[in-house]
Amino acid sequence: MVWINIAIVVLAIIGVGVYGYLLFKNKMKPDFSRLNQASERFKIRADVVQTQVDEIKQHVDAVNRSVTQIKTYGVKVKDESIELKDSAVELTKEIKRTAGIERSDVSTETKI
């Protein structure tokens, strides 16, 4: 008799558990579908954001390459401008010497 009562109680507990699960499942079914939709939308948005981040990284890399190239050109321009300045000074001296304005054999004391 005790075993029968225990069996009835165990079956009742199992039945209540199954009934509660079915109620929970039916009640939560719309919530689960909304959760699945939300997670799918989140995944799509995350993919879009990752694509945009990758594009921005590519643009930043391109800008960095351009900046490096501009720096290289700047160094070349600086070097060439120094060469041009030196050439201009030499040309000015040569023009003055050729024109007779400045003679190399005359010292600076005799000019004063």
Backbone as a printed PyTorch tensor [residue, N CA C, xyz], in Angstrom:
tensor([[[  0.8240,  -1.1920,   0.0000],
         [  0.0000,   0.0000,   0.0000],
         [  0.8680,   1.2570,   0.0000]],

        [[  1.9410,   1.2140,   0.7220],
         [  2.8320,   2.3570,   0.7890],
         [  3.4870,   2.5580,  -0.5840]],

        [[  3.8530,   1.4320,  -1.2040],
         [  4.5050,   1.5230,  -2.5000],
         [  3.5600,   2.0830,  -3.5460]],

        [[  2.3050,   1.7430,  -3.4230],
         [  1.3120,   2.2580,  -4.3710],
         [  1.1710,   3.7650,  -4.1780]],

        [[  1.1320,   4.2050,  -2.9290],
         [  1.0170,   5.6460,  -2.6450],
         [  2.2560,   6.3960,  -3.1490]],

        [[  3.4190,   5.8110,  -2.9320],
         [  4.6570,   6.4450,  -3.4010],
         [  4.6580,   6.4990,  -4.9280]],

        [[  4.1970,   5.4190,  -5.5720],
         [  4.1360,   5.3900,  -7.0350],
         [  3.1690,   6.4460,  -7.5530]],

        [[  2.0310,   6.6040,  -6.8830],
         [  1.0390,   7.6100,  -7.2930],
         [  1.6380,   9.0060,  -7.1300]],

        [[  2.3280,   9.2420,  -6.0090],
         [  2.9290,  10.5560,  -5.7610],
         [  4.0200,  10.8330,  -6.8070]],

        [[  4.8410,   9.8350,  -7.1030],
         [  5.9070,  10.0150,  -8.0920],
         [  5.3010,  10.2730,  -9.4600]],

        [[  4.2870,   9.5020,  -9.8430],
         [  3.6180,   9.7270, -11.1340],
         [  2.9450,  11.0960, -11.1830]],

        [[  2.3710,  11.5170, -10.0570],
         [  1.7380,  12.8340, -10.0050],
         [  2.7900,  13.9240, -10.1770]],

        [[  3.9260,  13.7660,  -9.5150],
         [  4.9950,  14.7640,  -9.6400],
         [  5.4990,  14.8080, -11.0850]],

        [[  5.6870,  13.6280, -11.6770],
         [  6.1350,  13.5820, -13.0730],
         [  5.0850,  14.2000, -13.9880]],

        [[  3.8170,  13.8930, -13.7390],
         [  2.7260,  14.4590, -14.5480],
         [  2.6520,  15.9640, -14.4120]],

        [[  2.7760,  16.4630, -13.1850],
         [  2.7550,  17.9140, -12.9650],
         [  3.9740,  18.5580, -13.6500]],

        [[  5.1140,  17.8850, -13.5750],
         [  6.3100,  18.4130, -14.2360],
         [  6.1290,  18.4870, -15.7380]],

        [[  5.5950,  17.4080, -16.3470],
         [  5.3660,  17.4000, -17.7910],
         [  4.3180,  18.4380, -18.1730]],

        [[  3.2550,  18.5360, -17.3860],
         [  2.2060,  19.5190, -17.6590],
         [  2.7690,  20.9420, -17.5500]],

        [[  3.5780,  21.1870, -16.5290],
         [  4.1970,  22.5070, -16.3610],
         [  5.1460,  22.8170, -17.5100]],

        [[  5.9210,  21.8240, -17.9540],
         [  6.8270,  22.0270, -19.0750],
         [  6.0550,  22.3640, -20.3400]],

        [[  4.9570,  21.6230, -20.5880],
         [  4.1500,  21.9000, -21.7860],
         [  3.5340,  23.2950, -21.7250]],

        [[  3.0340,  23.6880, -20.5500],
         [  2.4870,  25.0410, -20.4050],
         [  3.5820,  26.0870, -20.6330]],

        [[  4.7340,  25.8360, -20.0260],
         [  5.8600,  26.7550, -20.1750],
         [  6.2860,  26.8530, -21.6330]],

        [[  6.3600,  25.6930, -22.2870],
         [  6.7880,  25.6720, -23.6860],
         [  5.8000,  26.4220, -24.5640]],

        [[  4.5020,  26.1780, -24.3730],
         [  3.4920,  26.8720, -25.1780],
         [  3.4640,  28.3640, -24.8750]],

        [[  3.6600,  28.7060, -23.6090],
         [  3.6450,  30.1180, -23.2210],
         [  4.9040,  30.8300, -23.7370]],

        [[  6.0270,  30.1320, -23.7240],
         [  7.3000,  30.7360, -24.0910],
         [  7.6200,  30.6050, -25.5760]],

        [[  6.8160,  29.8720, -26.3300],
         [  7.0940,  29.6630, -27.7500],
         [  7.2300,  30.9800, -28.5170]],

        [[  6.3120,  31.9360, -28.3460],
         [  6.4920,  33.2210, -29.0490],
         [  7.7650,  33.9490, -28.5970]],

        [[  8.0690,  33.8340, -27.2980],
         [  9.2840,  34.4930, -26.8060],
         [ 10.5320,  33.8660, -27.4140]],

        [[ 10.5370,  32.5430, -27.5560],
         [ 11.6730,  31.8730, -28.1800],
         [ 11.8070,  32.2730, -29.6410]],

        [[ 10.6900,  32.3790, -30.3350],
         [ 10.7770,  32.7810, -31.7520],
         [ 11.2790,  34.2200, -31.8620]],

        [[ 10.8320,  35.1100, -30.9750],
         [ 11.3320,  36.4870, -30.9780],
         [ 12.8070,  36.5300, -30.6160]],

        [[ 13.2060,  35.6750, -29.6790],
         [ 14.6190,  35.6120, -29.3080],
         [ 15.4580,  35.1360, -30.4860]],

        [[ 14.9790,  34.1430, -31.2070],
         [ 15.7020,  33.6600, -32.3850],
         [ 15.7850,  34.7440, -33.4580]],

        [[ 14.6810,  35.4610, -33.6860],
         [ 14.6990,  36.5490, -34.6690],
         [ 15.6740,  37.6450, -34.2470]],

        [[ 15.6370,  37.9870, -32.9570],
         [ 16.5330,  39.0380, -32.4660],
         [ 17.9980,  38.6140, -32.6020]],

        [[ 18.2870,  37.3620, -32.2910],
         [ 19.6750,  36.9100, -32.4060],
         [ 20.1030,  36.8620, -33.8720]],

        [[ 19.1960,  36.5050, -34.7720],
         [ 19.5230,  36.5040, -36.2000],
         [ 19.7660,  37.9290, -36.6950]],

        [[ 18.9130,  38.8700, -36.2760],
         [ 19.1140,  40.2690, -36.6560],
         [ 20.4360,  40.7970, -36.1030]],

        [[ 20.7340,  40.4190, -34.8540],
         [ 21.9890,  40.8520, -34.2550],
         [ 23.1770,  40.3130, -35.0460]],

        [[ 23.0880,  39.0570, -35.4720],
         [ 24.1720,  38.4620, -36.2480],
         [ 24.3470,  39.1990, -37.5750]],

        [[ 23.2350,  39.5190, -38.2290],
         [ 23.2980,  40.2530, -39.4980],
         [ 23.9260,  41.6260, -39.2760]],

        [[ 23.4890,  42.3160, -38.2280],
         [ 24.0530,  43.6420, -37.9420],
         [ 25.5330,  43.5480, -37.5890]],

        [[ 25.8990,  42.5110, -36.8420],
         [ 27.3130,  42.3320, -36.5040],
         [ 28.1360,  42.0930, -37.7700]],

        [[ 27.5910,  41.3290, -38.7080],
         [ 28.2970,  41.0940, -39.9730],
         [ 28.4490,  42.3950, -40.7600]],

        [[ 27.3950,  43.2080, -40.7860],
         [ 27.4490,  44.4910, -41.5000],
         [ 28.4870,  45.4080, -40.8550]],

        [[ 28.4720,  45.4650, -39.5280],
         [ 29.4330,  46.3060, -38.8220],
         [ 30.8560,  45.8070, -39.0760]],

        [[ 31.0500,  44.4930, -39.0680],
         [ 32.3920,  43.9550, -39.3300],
         [ 32.8440,  44.2990, -40.7380]],

        [[ 31.9290,  44.2430, -41.7030],
         [ 32.2670,  44.6200, -43.0760],
         [ 32.6770,  46.0850, -43.1410]],

        [[ 31.9300,  46.9450, -42.4620],
         [ 32.2600,  48.3690, -42.4500],
         [ 33.6030,  48.6150, -41.7620]],

        [[ 33.8660,  47.8900, -40.6830],
         [ 35.1490,  48.0320, -39.9870],
         [ 36.2860,  47.6160, -40.9120]],

        [[ 36.0970,  46.5290, -41.6510],
         [ 37.1300,  46.0870, -42.5950],
         [ 37.3740,  47.1360, -43.6810]],

        [[ 36.2990,  47.7340, -44.1890],
         [ 36.4520,  48.7790, -45.2080],
         [ 37.1860,  49.9900, -44.6400]],

        [[ 36.8480,  50.3630, -43.4110],
         [ 37.5130,  51.5160, -42.7760],
         [ 38.9950,  51.2050, -42.5700]],

        [[ 39.3030,  49.9670, -42.1670],
         [ 40.7080,  49.5860, -42.0090],
         [ 41.4500,  49.6950, -43.3320]],

        [[ 40.8120,  49.2860, -44.4130],
         [ 41.4460,  49.3870, -45.7250],
         [ 41.7060,  50.8480, -46.0840]],

        [[ 40.7260,  51.7170, -45.7930],
         [ 40.9180,  53.1450, -46.0820],
         [ 42.0410,  53.7250, -45.2220]],

        [[ 42.0880,  53.3430, -43.9590],
         [ 43.1450,  53.8430, -43.0680],
         [ 44.5070,  53.3690, -43.5550]],

        [[ 44.5800,  52.1090, -43.9740],
         [ 45.8470,  51.5970, -44.5140],
         [ 46.2610,  52.3660, -45.7660]],

        [[ 45.2850,  52.6690, -46.6270],
         [ 45.5950,  53.4400, -47.8410],
         [ 46.0950,  54.8350, -47.4710]],

        [[ 45.4690,  55.4640, -46.4920],
         [ 45.9000,  56.7960, -46.0520],
         [ 47.3050,  56.7210, -45.4540]],

        [[ 47.5610,  55.6850, -44.6650],
         [ 48.9020,  55.5380, -44.0810],
         [ 49.9590,  55.3550, -45.1670]],

        [[ 49.6280,  54.5860, -46.2030],
         [ 50.5710,  54.4230, -47.3130],
         [ 50.8010,  55.7640, -48.0050]],

        [[ 49.7340,  56.5440, -48.1950],
         [ 49.8760,  57.8590, -48.8340],
         [ 50.7210,  58.7880, -47.9830]],

        [[ 50.5220,  58.7630, -46.6760],
         [ 51.3070,  59.6220, -45.7830],
         [ 52.7830,  59.2320, -45.8450]],

        [[ 53.0490,  57.9340, -45.8650],
         [ 54.4340,  57.4780, -45.9710],
         [ 55.0550,  57.9320, -47.2860]],

        [[ 54.2840,  57.8370, -48.3550],
         [ 54.7840,  58.2700, -49.6600],
         [ 55.0340,  59.7760, -49.6710]],

        [[ 54.1300,  60.5350, -49.0460],
         [ 54.3010,  61.9960, -48.9780],
         [ 55.5490,  62.3360, -48.1620]],

        [[ 55.7890,  61.6050, -47.0770],
         [ 57.0020,  61.8380, -46.2870],
         [ 58.2450,  61.5750, -47.1230]],

        [[ 58.2060,  60.4980, -47.8890],
         [ 59.3440,  60.1740, -48.7560],
         [ 59.5680,  61.2810, -49.7700]],

        [[ 58.4900,  61.7490, -50.3840],
         [ 58.6040,  62.8440, -51.3470],
         [ 59.1290,  64.1010, -50.6680]],

        [[ 58.6980,  64.3470, -49.4350],
         [ 59.1700,  65.5240, -48.7030],
         [ 60.6680,  65.4820, -48.4760]],

        [[ 61.1750,  64.3080, -48.1250],
         [ 62.6210,  64.1680, -47.9280],
         [ 63.3480,  64.4100, -49.2450]],

        [[ 62.8040,  63.8570, -50.3420],
         [ 63.4350,  64.0600, -51.6500],
         [ 63.4280,  65.5370, -52.0300]],

        [[ 62.3080,  66.2090, -51.7900],
         [ 62.2000,  67.6340, -52.1180],
         [ 63.1900,  68.4410, -51.2880]],

        [[ 63.3180,  68.0980, -50.0200],
         [ 64.2610,  68.8080, -49.1630],
         [ 65.6840,  68.6320, -49.6860]],

        [[ 66.0500,  67.3940, -50.0060],
         [ 67.4010,  67.1430, -50.5230],
         [ 67.6400,  67.8860, -51.8310]],

        [[ 66.6660,  67.8410, -52.7070],
         [ 66.8300,  68.5100, -53.9920],
         [ 66.8320,  70.0220, -53.8470]],

        [[ 66.0790,  70.5520, -52.8790],
         [ 66.0960,  72.0000, -52.6690],
         [ 67.4450,  72.4520, -52.1290]],

        [[ 68.0850,  71.6110, -51.3010],
         [ 69.4290,  71.9420, -50.8180],
         [ 70.4090,  71.9470, -51.9840]],

        [[ 70.2790,  70.9400, -52.8710],
         [ 71.1320,  70.9010, -54.0590],
         [ 70.8990,  72.1360, -54.9300]],

        [[ 69.6320,  72.5150, -55.0950],
         [ 69.2990,  73.6780, -55.9050],
         [ 69.8690,  74.9510, -55.2970]],

        [[ 69.7880,  75.0690, -53.9840],
         [ 70.3420,  76.2410, -53.3020],
         [ 71.8470,  76.3070, -53.5000]],

        [[ 72.5170,  75.1590, -53.3170],
         [ 73.9720,  75.1320, -53.5190],
         [ 74.3330,  75.4990, -54.9580]],

        [[ 73.5630,  74.9680, -55.8970],
         [ 73.8180,  75.2860, -57.3080],
         [ 73.5900,  76.7640, -57.5770]],

        [[ 72.5480,  77.3390, -56.9550],
         [ 72.2670,  78.7640, -57.1540],
         [ 73.3970,  79.6180, -56.5940]],

        [[ 73.9260,  79.2430, -55.4400],
         [ 75.0360,  79.9910, -54.8500],
         [ 76.2500,  79.9080, -55.7640]],

        [[ 76.5540,  78.7070, -56.2450],
         [ 77.6880,  78.5320, -57.1550],
         [ 77.4740,  79.3200, -58.4440]],

        [[ 76.2580,  79.2940, -58.9840],
         [ 75.9620,  80.0400, -60.2010],
         [ 76.1040,  81.5300, -59.9740]],

        [[ 75.6360,  82.0240, -58.8350],
         [ 75.7650,  83.4450, -58.5220],
         [ 77.2370,  83.8460, -58.4340]],

        [[ 78.0340,  83.0240, -57.7740],
         [ 79.4610,  83.3110, -57.6870],
         [ 80.1100,  83.3210, -59.0660]],

        [[ 79.7300,  82.3550, -59.8830],
         [ 80.3070,  82.2630, -61.2300],
         [ 79.8970,  83.4610, -62.0820]],

        [[ 78.6190,  83.8860, -61.9490],
         [ 78.1500,  85.0540, -62.7120],
         [ 78.9110,  86.3050, -62.2740]],

        [[ 79.0770,  86.4790, -60.9560],
         [ 79.8060,  87.6460, -60.4550],
         [ 81.2620,  87.6100, -60.9130]],

        [[ 81.8660,  86.4290, -60.8840],
         [ 83.2500,  86.3080, -61.3080],
         [ 83.3770,  86.5730, -62.8020]],

        [[ 82.4150,  86.0430, -63.5780],
         [ 82.4490,  86.2400, -65.0310],
         [ 82.2040,  87.7010, -65.3830]],

        [[ 81.3200,  88.3570, -64.6440],
         [ 81.0100,  89.7540, -64.9300],
         [ 82.0980,  90.6940, -64.4110]],

        [[ 82.9910,  90.1940, -63.6220],
         [ 84.0600,  91.0270, -63.1060],
         [ 83.6720,  91.7820, -61.8560]],

        [[ 82.5320,  91.4770, -61.3050],
         [ 82.1000,  92.1540, -60.0860],
         [ 82.9320,  91.6860, -58.9060]],

        [[ 83.2790,  90.4470, -58.9130],
         [ 84.0280,  89.8900, -57.7980],
         [ 85.1850,  89.0970, -58.3720]],

        [[ 86.3640,  89.4370, -57.8930],
         [ 87.5310,  88.7200, -58.3770],
         [ 88.0620,  87.8500, -57.2560]],

        [[ 88.4880,  86.6850, -57.6200],
         [ 88.9650,  85.7680, -56.5960],
         [ 90.3640,  86.1320, -56.1060]],

        [[ 91.1690,  86.8660, -56.9260],
         [ 92.5270,  87.2060, -56.5180],
         [ 92.5850,  88.4610, -55.6540]],

        [[ 91.4680,  89.1710, -55.4910],
         [ 91.4340,  90.3790, -54.6910],
         [ 90.9520,  90.0140, -53.3150]],

        [[ 91.6600,  90.4940, -52.2920],
         [ 91.2400,  90.1700, -50.9220],
         [ 90.1480,  91.1230, -50.5000]],

        [[ 89.5150,  90.7930, -49.4070],
         [ 88.4060,  91.6170, -48.9200],
         [ 88.8770,  92.9370, -48.3610]],

        [[ 90.1200,  93.0620, -47.9280],
         [ 90.5990,  94.3400, -47.3860],
         [ 90.7130,  95.3890, -48.4760]],

        [[ 91.0620,  95.0050, -49.6810],
         [ 91.2120,  95.9880, -50.7460],
         [ 89.8570,  96.4450, -51.2610]],

        [[ 88.8210,  95.6660, -51.0400],
         [ 87.4800,  96.0800, -51.4600],
         [ 86.9470,  97.1830, -50.5670]],

        [[ 87.3440,  97.2020, -49.3510],
         [ 86.8340,  98.1800, -48.3810],
         [ 87.5560,  99.4560, -48.6010]]])
